[in-house]
Amino acid sequence: MGKSGNLAYRMRPQTLDDYAGQEQLVGPNGIIRKMIENQTVSSMIFWGPPGSGKTTLAHLIAKSINADFHILSGVTSGKADLLNIVKEAQNLNAERSTLKAHKTILFIDEIHRWNKAQQDTLLPYVENGTVILIGATTENPSFEIISALLSRCRVFVLKSLEKEQLQTIIQKALTDKKNGIGEYEKKIDPEAEALLIRFSGGDARIMLNALEMAVTTYNDKKIKPETIKDIFQTKSAGLYDKKADEHYNIISAFIKSMRGSDVNAALYYLMRMLENGEDPKFIARRMIIFASEDIGMADRGALIQANEAFEAVTKIGMPEAQLTLAHIVIYLTSAKKSRAVPNALAKAKEAVYEFPNEPVPLHLRNAPTKLMKELGYAKGYSWSEKYVGSDKNLSFLPEKLKGKIYYIVKNEK
């Protein structure tokens, strides 16, 4: 049809009013809208899932304040690319020194991919205002962005688009004859629409490109569920990168569901991980830790069972191993819980830091030489089949810690 770019590119909003979602940021009272209206746009980091509109919002901000706009990829670009943009911005600033409104916005997609040295190079140019940085990341900025740079940026959290917002985007694309695919005059079955949204994992970019394929590649006048399934070639979808933030969110929810004795939730998160390709041995290892940390002495067999489950998973492999995993999830989730073991460990560790060099009681010291025996080493300690300990009920702990109790069994449920 002579249209350039894919559907997601062509349907990119041109104004804030056309932008879908993120009402908390760009709605009538949104802070980014206010920054634009007052010409007070400063450096910022967008943290949100793929397809939530980070790149589009950066484009709209630059357009709204008439700023020069440059894009770098955190994956493929480096220091040289940055310095070229900085030089251009400095030259323009010199040429347009009388134009107070002139700004240069540098958008770095996947900024978390830049290492510390690259981020350090960027720092002075953000500090002195040569560029306004807009960084986009799917990862927690607290862990991925150096603190000096983070302190000079506002962090804005972008949420996944809601179902209704995604439905609106689909309908706009299907009816827009200029930029969309309205000339095909196709409709979409409600079940197919639901599948398209679900398989896209809330990513509007993936959703639109799949929609374009469904319209242009298949001859049906109405998009059917079978077409969507055929395009995605998968029975499952979602945000689950094993190195990304959502990975840790899901495993956290899994552990907390077992801790809270909610079998149904624990099984849901288990299957969510497995269906998205998580290593079953990783899950089994986490359950071994859970057995000691959250069950401990409340069920002395839990650690044995968890370890046996890990061995079984290792021997069997997927897909049959999911039965073993479900088995041990139900067992551990249903078991009585106790934090006595980690609590005791924490108290003992605290004592070590408070009293790091307390002398070991003489009666507990080894005495392999005559001199050591003469100095009182091992004196008053006996061991036999009938008795182990000191002859005079002496403490096993150093003198300053005598009587301290670290292991307390009182919090089982």
C-alpha positions as CSV (number, residue, x, y, z in Angstrom):
1,M,0.0,0.0,0.0
2,G,3.1,2.2,-0.1
3,K,3.2,2.9,3.6
4,S,6.6,3.2,5.2
5,G,7.4,1.4,8.5
6,N,5.5,-1.3,10.3
7,L,2.1,-0.8,11.9
8,A,3.5,0.0,15.4
9,Y,5.7,2.7,13.9
10,R,2.9,4.2,11.8
11,M,0.4,4.2,14.7
12,R,2.8,6.0,17.1
13,P,0.8,8.9,18.7
14,Q,1.7,12.4,17.5
15,T,0.4,14.3,20.6
16,L,0.0,13.6,24.3
17,D,-3.8,13.5,23.9
18,D,-3.4,10.5,21.6
19,Y,-1.0,8.7,23.9
20,A,-2.5,5.6,25.5
21,G,-2.0,4.9,29.2
22,Q,0.3,6.5,31.9
23,E,-2.5,8.9,33.0
24,Q,-0.5,9.4,36.2
25,L,2.3,11.0,34.1
26,V,0.6,12.6,31.1
27,G,-3.0,13.1,32.1
28,P,-4.5,16.5,32.9
29,N,-2.7,16.6,36.2
30,G,0.3,14.4,35.2
31,I,3.7,15.6,36.2
32,I,5.2,15.2,32.7
33,R,2.4,17.2,31.1
34,K,3.0,20.0,33.7
35,M,6.8,19.9,33.0
36,I,6.1,20.3,29.3
37,E,3.5,23.1,29.8
38,N,5.9,25.0,32.0
39,Q,9.0,24.3,29.8
40,T,10.8,22.7,32.8
41,V,11.7,19.4,31.3
42,S,14.7,17.9,33.1
43,S,16.6,14.6,32.9
44,M,14.6,11.5,33.7
45,I,14.5,7.7,33.6
46,F,11.5,5.8,32.4
47,W,11.3,2.4,34.1
48,G,8.6,0.1,32.7
49,P,7.9,-3.1,30.8
50,P,8.4,-3.5,27.0
51,G,5.8,-1.9,24.9
52,S,4.5,0.5,27.6
53,G,5.3,3.6,25.6
54,K,8.7,4.7,26.8
55,T,10.2,5.6,23.4
56,T,6.9,7.2,22.2
57,L,6.7,9.4,25.3
58,A,10.3,10.5,24.8
59,H,9.5,11.5,21.2
60,L,6.4,13.4,22.3
61,I,8.3,15.3,25.0
62,A,11.0,16.4,22.5
63,K,8.3,17.4,19.9
64,S,6.3,19.3,22.5
65,I,9.3,21.5,23.6
66,N,10.8,21.8,20.1
67,A,14.0,20.1,21.2
68,D,16.6,18.4,19.0
69,F,16.1,14.7,19.5
70,H,18.8,12.0,19.4
71,I,18.4,8.3,20.1
72,L,21.1,5.9,21.2
73,S,20.8,2.2,21.9
74,G,22.3,0.9,25.1
75,V,23.1,-2.3,23.3
76,T,24.9,-1.0,20.2
77,S,26.2,2.5,21.0
78,G,29.1,3.6,23.1
79,K,31.2,6.5,24.2
80,A,32.1,7.7,20.7
81,D,28.4,8.0,19.7
82,L,27.7,9.9,22.9
83,L,30.5,12.4,22.3
84,N,29.4,13.0,18.7
85,I,26.0,14.0,20.0
86,V,27.5,16.1,22.8
87,K,29.7,18.0,20.3
88,E,26.7,18.7,18.1
89,A,24.7,19.9,21.1
90,Q,27.5,22.2,22.2
91,N,27.8,23.7,18.7
92,L,24.1,24.3,18.5
93,N,24.1,25.9,21.9
94,A,26.8,28.3,20.8
95,E,25.0,29.2,17.6
96,R,21.6,29.6,19.3
97,S,22.7,31.2,22.6
98,T,20.0,33.8,22.3
99,L,17.3,31.1,21.9
100,K,16.4,30.2,25.5
101,A,14.0,27.5,24.4
102,H,16.6,25.5,22.6
103,K,17.3,22.1,24.1
104,T,18.9,18.8,23.1
105,I,17.2,15.6,24.3
106,L,19.3,12.5,24.3
107,F,17.2,9.3,24.5
108,I,19.1,6.2,25.5
109,D,17.0,3.0,25.0
110,E,18.0,0.2,27.4
111,I,20.3,2.4,29.3
112,H,20.9,-0.4,31.8
113,R,23.0,-2.0,29.1
114,W,25.6,0.7,29.5
115,N,28.4,-0.1,31.9
116,K,29.7,2.2,34.7
117,A,32.4,3.8,32.5
118,Q,29.9,4.7,29.8
119,Q,27.5,6.1,32.3
120,D,30.3,8.1,34.0
121,T,31.1,9.7,30.6
122,L,27.5,10.8,30.3
123,L,27.4,12.4,33.8
124,P,29.0,15.8,33.3
125,Y,26.9,16.6,30.2
126,V,23.7,15.9,32.2
127,E,25.1,17.9,35.1
128,N,25.9,21.0,33.0
129,G,22.7,20.8,30.9
130,T,24.4,20.1,27.6
131,V,21.8,17.4,27.1
132,I,18.6,16.4,28.8
133,L,18.8,12.7,29.3
134,I,15.8,10.5,28.9
135,G,16.8,6.9,29.7
136,A,14.5,3.9,29.2
137,T,14.9,0.7,31.1
138,T,13.0,-2.5,31.9
139,E,15.3,-3.1,34.8
140,N,15.3,-1.6,38.3
141,P,17.3,1.7,38.0
142,S,18.4,1.3,41.6
143,F,20.6,-1.6,40.6
144,E,21.4,-0.7,37.0
145,I,22.1,3.0,37.0
146,I,25.0,4.5,38.8
147,S,24.0,6.5,41.9
148,A,25.6,9.8,40.7
149,L,23.5,9.7,37.4
150,L,20.4,8.5,39.1
151,S,20.5,11.4,41.6
152,R,20.4,13.9,38.7
153,C,17.3,12.3,37.1
154,R,13.7,11.9,38.0
155,V,12.6,8.3,37.9
156,F,9.1,7.7,36.4
157,V,7.5,4.3,36.5
158,L,5.5,3.3,33.5
159,K,2.8,0.7,33.9
160,S,1.7,-2.0,31.5
161,L,-1.2,-0.9,29.4
162,E,-4.6,-2.0,30.6
163,K,-6.8,-4.3,28.5
164,E,-9.2,-1.5,27.6
165,Q,-6.3,0.7,26.4
166,L,-4.9,-2.2,24.2
167,Q,-8.4,-2.8,22.8
168,T,-8.6,0.9,21.8
169,I,-5.3,0.7,20.1
170,I,-6.4,-2.4,18.1
171,Q,-9.6,-0.7,17.0
172,K,-7.8,2.4,15.9
173,A,-5.4,0.4,13.9
174,L,-8.2,-1.6,12.2
175,T,-10.1,1.6,11.2
176,D,-7.4,4.1,10.4
177,K,-6.9,4.0,6.6
178,K,-4.1,6.5,6.5
179,N,-1.6,5.1,9.0
180,G,-3.3,1.9,10.1
181,I,-4.8,-1.1,8.2
182,G,-8.3,0.2,7.8
183,E,-8.3,-0.2,4.0
184,Y,-8.6,-4.0,4.5
185,E,-11.9,-3.5,6.3
186,K,-11.3,-6.4,8.6
187,K,-12.8,-7.1,12.0
188,I,-11.5,-9.2,14.9
189,D,-13.2,-11.9,16.8
190,P,-13.5,-11.1,20.5
191,E,-11.7,-14.3,21.5
192,A,-9.0,-13.6,18.9
193,E,-8.6,-10.1,20.3
194,A,-8.3,-11.5,23.9
195,L,-5.6,-13.9,22.7
196,L,-3.7,-11.2,20.8
197,I,-3.6,-9.1,23.9
198,R,-2.5,-12.0,26.1
199,F,0.1,-13.4,23.8
200,S,1.6,-9.9,23.4
201,G,2.2,-9.8,27.1
202,G,0.9,-6.2,27.2
203,D,3.5,-5.0,24.7
204,A,1.6,-2.7,22.3
205,R,4.5,-2.9,19.7
206,I,4.3,-6.7,19.5
207,M,0.5,-6.6,19.5
208,L,0.3,-4.2,16.6
209,N,2.9,-6.0,14.5
210,A,1.1,-9.3,15.0
211,L,-2.2,-7.6,14.1
212,E,-0.7,-6.4,10.9
213,M,0.4,-9.9,10.0
214,A,-3.0,-11.3,10.8
215,V,-4.6,-8.7,8.5
216,T,-2.2,-8.7,5.6
217,T,-1.1,-12.4,5.5
218,Y,-4.4,-14.2,6.1
219,N,-7.4,-14.0,3.7
220,D,-10.2,-14.3,6.3
221,K,-12.5,-11.2,6.5
222,K,-12.6,-11.7,10.3
223,I,-9.5,-12.4,12.3
224,K,-10.0,-15.7,14.1
225,P,-8.4,-17.2,17.3
226,E,-6.7,-19.8,15.2
227,T,-4.9,-17.1,13.2
228,I,-3.5,-15.5,16.4
229,K,-2.3,-18.9,17.7
230,D,-0.7,-19.6,14.3
231,I,1.2,-16.2,14.3
232,F,2.6,-16.6,17.8
233,Q,3.3,-20.3,17.6
234,T,3.1,-20.6,21.3
235,K,0.7,-21.6,24.0
236,S,2.1,-19.1,26.5
237,A,3.4,-15.6,26.6
238,G,4.3,-13.0,29.1
239,L,7.1,-10.9,30.5
240,Y,9.7,-13.3,31.7
241,D,13.3,-12.7,30.9
242,K,15.4,-14.9,33.2
243,K,17.8,-12.0,33.7
244,A,15.2,-9.3,34.1
245,D,13.3,-7.8,37.0
246,E,10.1,-9.7,36.4
247,H,12.0,-13.0,36.9
248,Y,12.7,-11.9,40.5
249,N,9.1,-10.7,41.0
250,I,7.7,-14.1,40.0
251,I,10.1,-16.1,42.2
252,S,9.4,-13.7,45.1
253,A,5.7,-14.2,44.7
254,F,6.2,-18.0,44.5
255,I,8.2,-18.1,47.7
256,K,5.8,-15.8,49.6
257,S,2.8,-17.8,48.5
258,M,4.4,-21.0,49.9
259,R,5.3,-19.1,53.1
260,G,1.7,-17.9,53.4
261,S,0.5,-21.5,52.9
262,D,-1.5,-20.6,49.8
263,V,-1.2,-23.8,47.7
264,N,-3.2,-22.4,44.7
265,A,-1.1,-19.3,44.3
266,A,2.1,-21.3,44.7
267,L,1.1,-23.7,42.0
268,Y,0.1,-20.8,39.7
269,Y,3.5,-19.1,40.0
270,L,5.2,-22.5,39.6
271,M,3.5,-23.1,36.3
272,R,4.0,-19.5,35.2
273,M,7.8,-20.1,35.6
274,L,7.8,-23.5,34.0
275,E,5.7,-22.4,31.0
276,N,8.0,-19.5,30.3
277,G,11.1,-21.7,30.3
278,E,12.5,-21.4,33.8
279,D,15.1,-24.0,34.7
280,P,13.3,-26.5,37.0
281,K,16.5,-27.1,38.9
282,F,16.5,-23.4,39.9
283,I,13.0,-23.7,41.3
284,A,14.0,-26.9,43.1
285,R,17.1,-25.3,44.6
286,R,15.0,-22.4,45.9
287,M,12.7,-24.9,47.6
288,I,15.6,-26.5,49.4
289,I,16.5,-23.1,50.9
290,F,12.8,-22.6,51.7
291,A,12.7,-25.8,53.6
292,S,15.3,-24.6,56.1
293,E,14.4,-20.9,56.1
294,D,10.6,-21.1,56.4
295,I,9.8,-24.5,57.8
296,G,12.9,-25.6,59.6
297,M,12.3,-27.5,62.8
298,A,8.5,-27.3,62.4
299,D,8.7,-30.2,60.0
300,R,12.1,-32.0,60.2
301,G,11.4,-34.0,57.1
302,A,10.9,-30.9,54.9
303,L,14.6,-30.5,54.0
304,I,14.9,-34.2,53.2
305,Q,11.8,-34.0,51.0
306,A,13.0,-30.9,49.2
307,N,16.5,-32.3,48.6
308,E,15.0,-35.6,47.3
309,A,12.8,-33.5,44.9
310,F,15.8,-31.8,43.5
311,E,17.5,-35.1,42.9
312,A,14.4,-36.4,41.2
313,V,14.1,-33.3,39.0
314,T,17.7,-33.7,38.0
315,K,17.3,-37.4,37.1
316,I,13.9,-37.1,35.3
317,G,14.0,-33.8,33.5
318,M,11.1,-32.0,31.9
319,P,8.3,-32.3,31.2
320,E,7.7,-35.1,33.8
321,A,9.7,-33.2,36.4
322,Q,6.9,-30.8,36.8
323,L,4.9,-33.5,38.6
324,T,7.7,-33.8,41.2
325,L,7.9,-30.0,41.5
326,A,4.1,-29.7,42.0
327,H,4.3,-32.6,44.6
328,I,6.9,-30.8,46.7
329,V,5.3,-27.4,46.3
330,I,2.1,-28.8,47.8
331,Y,4.0,-30.5,50.6
332,L,6.1,-27.5,51.5
333,T,3.2,-25.0,51.2
334,S,1.0,-27.2,53.4
335,A,3.7,-27.8,56.1
336,K,3.8,-26.0,59.4
337,K,6.1,-22.9,59.2
338,S,8.8,-21.7,61.5
339,R,11.4,-19.0,61.2
340,A,13.3,-20.3,64.2
341,V,16.3,-21.4,62.2
342,P,17.0,-18.1,60.3
343,N,16.2,-16.1,63.4
344,A,18.7,-18.1,65.5
345,L,21.3,-17.7,62.7
346,A,20.7,-13.9,62.6
347,K,21.0,-13.6,66.4
348,A,24.2,-15.6,66.4
349,K,25.6,-13.5,63.6
350,E,24.7,-10.3,65.5
351,A,26.5,-11.6,68.6
352,V,29.6,-12.3,66.5
353,Y,29.8,-8.7,65.3
354,E,29.1,-7.4,68.8
355,F,31.6,-9.8,70.5
356,P,34.0,-10.7,67.6
357,N,37.1,-11.8,69.7
358,E,35.8,-13.3,72.9
359,P,38.2,-15.9,74.3
360,V,37.0,-19.5,74.0
361,P,36.5,-20.9,77.6
362,L,39.6,-22.9,78.7
363,H,37.7,-26.1,79.3
364,L,36.7,-26.1,75.6
365,R,40.1,-25.6,74.1
366,N,42.2,-28.4,72.6
367,A,45.2,-29.5,74.7
368,P,47.6,-31.5,72.5
369,T,50.7,-30.5,74.5
370,K,51.8,-30.7,78.1
371,L,52.1,-26.9,78.4
372,M,48.5,-26.4,77.2
373,K,47.3,-28.8,79.8
374,E,49.3,-27.0,82.5
375,L,47.7,-23.7,81.4
376,G,44.2,-25.2,82.0
377,Y,43.3,-26.1,78.5
378,A,40.6,-28.8,78.4
379,K,40.4,-28.9,82.2
380,G,37.0,-29.8,83.5
381,Y,35.7,-31.2,80.3
382,S,34.9,-34.9,79.9
383,W,33.4,-37.1,77.2
384,S,32.1,-40.6,77.6
385,E,29.2,-42.7,76.5
386,K,27.3,-41.5,79.5
387,Y,28.2,-37.9,79.7
388,V,29.5,-35.1,77.5
389,G,30.2,-31.6,78.9
390,S,32.0,-29.8,81.7
391,D,32.4,-31.4,85.1
392,K,31.2,-28.2,86.9
393,N,28.4,-27.2,84.5
394,L,30.6,-24.5,82.9
395,S,29.3,-22.5,79.9
396,F,29.9,-23.5,76.3
397,L,29.7,-19.8,75.4
398,P,32.4,-17.2,76.1
399,E,32.0,-15.5,79.5
400,K,30.4,-12.3,78.2
401,L,27.8,-14.4,76.3
402,K,27.0,-16.8,79.1
403,G,23.3,-17.5,79.2
404,K,22.5,-16.0,75.8
405,I,19.7,-17.8,73.9
406,Y,19.6,-17.6,70.1
407,Y,17.4,-20.5,69.1
408,I,13.8,-19.8,70.2
409,V,10.9,-22.0,69.1
410,K,7.8,-19.8,69.4
411,N,6.7,-18.8,66.0
412,E,5.4,-22.0,64.4
413,K,2.0,-21.8,62.7
